[in-house]
Amino acid sequence: MRLAILGLGRMGLNMAKRLLRGGQQVVAYNRHPDPVAEAVATGAEGVHTPEAVVAALAPPRVLWLMLPAGAVTQAMLDTLAPLLTPGDILVDGGNSYYQDTMRRAEALRPRGLHYVDVGTSGGVWGLEEGYSLMIGGDPAPVAALCPAFEALAPAPDRGWGHVGPCGSGHFVKMVHNGIEYGMMQAFGEGFELLQRKAEFNLDLHQVAEIWRDGSVVRSWLLDLAARALAENPSLEGIAPYVADSGEGRWTVLEAIALSCPLPVITLALENRFRSRDDNLFSEKLLAALRNQFGGHAIKHEE
């Protein structure tokens, strides 16, 4: 099939390359020209305006957005919608909030435009390993996109699926990322305890390698932890600052709305907030309270 990829960032460019490897035809667009040139070098047709994207595709068109969630995605949709014709398919493969996705699908429906949301996991490894694709949308446009899904997934018959109506793909990906927060936190805490047991002088990379085979905690995240510890055993030079890109927050907010207890994921998110502040007023107050009620010594800042 022939489709356009709009947004050639860390994932979009590699997805374009994997589609080309899978025999698909790709029209590549990016705001900055360098990634377009790289895509062209691997077989894509490069264009430099949204209007050129639409002109390069014959109806019914397929335009796959790999853009930052929020205003950037909305602005591109606002630009593209008046240029398209009924039957065209817009795919949002970014990490959009599922309620935004549902709203956009309804706004595009009167124009006769199909909207498909694809929660996409795989990161920088997706080019070689394939992408996990969680797909939401009406059955007909989803079926039309099957050649692209089969090319992007780890194998044509696994790693992807149509999970429900529009919005459900991004909802499933949101929960996926919430689970990821909890798993990452558990690994971080476990290795923290191993590292602090100084009397054993444990080789953390060795431990990670042992766990990679046969252990019930073996996983891709553990594989990546082993890789990181092999490259930098003490993690020297890495600041203890952990960002979040939105999905963890949305997962916790959804849990509150549904009265669904998610203590592990919620605490993992809060720990990311804590990592960004090494001068917490709350911790100072705890120290002051211990001094007030128990006379415990206060450690003064240098």
C-alpha positions in Angstrom: 0.0 0.0 0.0 1.0 3.7 -0.3 0.8 6.0 2.7 2.3 9.1 4.1 4.2 9.3 7.4 4.0 12.8 8.9 6.6 13.3 11.6 10.0 11.7 11.3 11.2 11.8 14.9 12.7 9.0 17.0 9.9 6.6 16.0 8.4 8.1 12.9 11.6 7.8 10.8 12.2 4.2 11.8 8.6 3.3 11.2 8.9 4.7 7.6 12.0 2.6 7.1 10.3 -0.5 8.4 7.3 0.1 6.1 9.7 0.4 3.2 11.4 -2.8 4.2 8.0 -4.5 4.2 7.3 -3.5 0.6 5.1 -0.5 1.3 5.4 2.8 -0.5 6.0 5.8 1.8 5.6 9.5 1.3 7.7 11.2 4.1 7.1 14.6 5.6 8.7 16.4 8.4 8.9 20.1 9.4 12.7 20.0 9.3 14.2 18.6 6.1 17.1 16.5 7.3 14.9 13.4 8.3 13.1 13.7 5.0 16.4 13.4 3.2 17.3 10.3 5.3 13.9 8.7 4.5 14.4 9.4 0.8 17.8 7.7 0.9 16.1 4.5 2.0 13.4 4.6 -0.7 10.7 7.0 0.4 9.3 9.9 -1.6 10.0 13.1 0.2 7.7 16.2 0.4 8.0 19.4 2.4 4.5 20.7 2.9 1.2 19.2 4.1 -0.3 20.2 0.8 2.4 18.2 -1.0 1.6 15.2 1.2 -2.0 15.2 0.1 -1.1 15.8 -3.6 1.3 12.8 -3.5 -1.5 10.4 -2.6 -4.4 9.1 -4.6 -7.8 8.8 -2.9 -8.6 7.1 -0.6 -5.5 8.5 1.1 -3.8 7.2 4.2 -2.0 9.8 6.3 -0.2 8.4 9.4 0.7 11.1 12.0 3.7 10.5 14.4 3.6 13.8 16.1 3.7 15.1 19.8 0.4 14.8 21.5 -1.8 17.8 22.1 -1.5 21.1 20.2 1.0 19.8 17.5 -1.3 16.9 16.5 -4.4 19.1 16.5 -2.7 21.8 14.4 -1.7 19.2 11.8 -5.3 17.8 11.7 -6.7 21.3 11.3 -4.3 21.9 8.4 -5.0 18.5 6.7 -8.8 18.1 7.1 -9.9 20.8 4.5 -7.4 19.3 2.0 -8.8 15.7 2.1 -11.8 14.0 0.5 -14.4 11.6 1.9 -13.0 8.1 2.5 -9.5 9.3 3.4 -8.0 7.8 6.5 -6.1 9.7 9.2 -4.0 7.6 11.6 -2.7 9.0 14.9 0.2 6.8 16.0 1.4 9.2 18.7 0.6 9.1 22.4 -2.6 11.2 22.3 -5.0 11.3 25.2 -7.8 8.9 24.3 -10.6 11.4 25.0 -8.9 13.9 22.5 -8.9 11.0 20.0 -12.6 10.3 20.4 -13.4 14.0 20.1 -11.3 14.3 16.9 -12.9 11.3 15.3 -16.4 12.8 15.9 -15.2 16.2 14.5 -13.9 14.6 11.3 -16.8 12.3 10.7 -19.1 14.9 9.0 -16.3 15.4 6.4 -16.5 11.7 5.6 -12.9 11.2 7.0 -11.9 8.1 9.0 -9.9 8.4 12.1 -7.8 5.5 13.5 -5.8 5.6 16.7 -2.8 3.3 17.0 -1.1 3.1 20.3 2.5 2.3 19.3 5.2 0.8 21.5 8.7 -0.2 20.5 10.8 2.9 20.9 14.2 3.1 19.1 14.3 -0.7 18.9 11.2 -0.9 16.7 13.0 -0.8 13.4 14.7 -4.1 14.0 12.3 -5.7 16.5 9.0 -4.5 15.2 6.3 -2.4 16.9 3.5 -3.4 19.3 0.3 -1.8 17.8 -2.9 -1.3 19.7 -5.5 -0.2 17.2 -8.8 1.6 17.7 -11.3 2.6 15.0 -14.1 1.5 12.7 -13.7 -2.0 11.2 -13.5 -0.9 7.5 -10.6 1.6 7.7 -8.7 -0.7 10.1 -9.0 -3.5 7.6 -7.7 -1.3 4.9 -4.6 -0.6 6.9 -3.7 -4.2 7.5 -0.7 -4.3 5.1 0.9 -1.5 7.1 0.2 -3.1 10.5 1.7 -6.4 9.2 4.8 -4.6 8.0 5.3 -2.7 11.3 4.6 -5.5 13.7 7.2 -8.0 14.9 5.4 -10.5 12.6 2.4 -10.3 10.4 0.3 -12.4 12.7 1.4 -11.2 16.2 2.2 -8.0 18.1 -0.8 -6.0 16.7 -4.6 -6.1 17.0 -7.8 -4.1 16.6 -8.9 -3.7 20.2 -12.1 -1.7 19.8 -13.7 1.6 18.6 -11.9 4.9 18.1 -10.1 5.9 21.3 -9.5 2.4 22.6 -6.1 2.0 21.0 -4.8 5.1 22.8 -6.5 4.0 26.0 -4.8 0.6 25.9 -1.5 2.2 25.2 -2.1 4.6 28.1 -2.6 1.7 30.5 0.4 -0.1 28.9 2.6 2.9 29.8 1.2 3.0 33.3 2.2 -0.6 33.8 5.6 0.3 32.4 6.0 3.0 35.1 5.4 0.4 37.8 7.7 -2.2 36.3 10.5 0.3 35.9 10.1 1.5 39.5 10.3 -2.1 40.8 13.5 -2.8 39.0 15.0 0.5 40.1 14.1 -0.2 43.8 15.4 -3.7 43.6 18.7 -2.8 42.2 19.0 0.1 44.7 18.8 -2.4 47.5 21.3 -4.7 45.9 23.7 -1.7 45.4 23.4 -0.6 49.0 24.4 -4.1 50.5 28.0 -3.0 50.4 29.4 -6.0 52.3 28.5 -8.4 49.5 30.1 -6.2 46.8 27.5 -7.4 44.3 28.1 -7.1 40.6 24.8 -5.7 39.5 25.3 -6.5 35.8 26.0 -10.1 36.7 22.8 -10.3 38.7 20.8 -8.8 35.8 22.4 -11.4 33.4 21.5 -14.2 35.8 17.9 -13.1 36.0 17.6 -12.8 32.2 17.3 -16.6 31.9 14.8 -18.7 33.7 13.7 -16.1 36.2 10.1 -15.0 36.5 11.2 -11.4 36.3 12.9 -11.8 33.0 11.7 -9.2 30.5 12.8 -6.7 27.9 13.1 -4.1 30.6 15.5 -6.4 32.4 17.4 -6.9 29.2 17.7 -3.1 28.9 18.8 -2.8 32.5 21.5 -5.4 31.9 22.7 -3.4 28.9 22.7 -0.1 30.8 24.7 -1.7 33.7 27.2 -3.3 31.3 27.8 0.1 29.6 28.0 2.0 32.9 28.1 -0.3 36.1 27.8 2.6 38.6 25.6 4.7 36.3 28.1 7.5 36.8 27.1 10.8 35.3 23.4 10.1 35.1 21.3 12.5 37.1 18.5 11.0 39.2 15.8 12.9 37.3 13.0 10.9 35.7 10.6 12.6 33.3 7.1 11.5 32.4 5.4 12.1 29.1 1.8 12.1 30.1 0.5 8.6 29.9 1.2 7.7 33.5 -0.7 10.8 34.7 -3.6 10.0 32.4 -3.7 6.4 33.7 -3.9 7.6 37.4 -6.6 10.2 36.5 -8.6 7.5 34.8 -8.2 5.2 37.8 -9.5 8.0 40.1 -12.5 8.6 37.8 -13.4 4.9 37.8 -12.6 4.4 41.5 -10.0 1.8 40.5 -7.2 1.3 42.9 -3.7 1.5 41.2 -1.3 2.0 44.2 1.8 0.7 42.4 1.4 2.8 39.3 0.3 5.9 41.3 3.3 5.7 43.6 5.7 5.1 40.6 4.3 8.3 39.0 4.7 10.2 42.3 8.3 9.0 42.6 9.1 10.5 39.2 7.8 13.8 40.5 10.0 13.4 43.6 13.1 12.7 41.5 13.0 16.2 40.1 13.3 18.0 43.4 16.3 17.4 45.6 15.3 20.2 48.0 11.9 19.2 49.1 10.2 21.4 51.7 8.2 18.4 52.9 11.4 16.5 53.9 12.6 19.5 55.8 9.4 19.7 57.7 9.7 16.0 58.6 13.1 16.6 60.0 11.8 19.6 62.0 8.9 17.6 63.4 11.2 14.7 64.5 13.3 17.4 66.3 10.2 18.9 67.9 8.6 15.8 69.3 11.6 13.6 69.9 14.6 15.9 70.1 16.2 14.1 67.1 19.1 15.9 65.6 18.7 18.0 62.5 21.3 17.7 59.7 22.0 21.2 58.5 22.7 22.1 54.9 26.3 22.8 54.0 
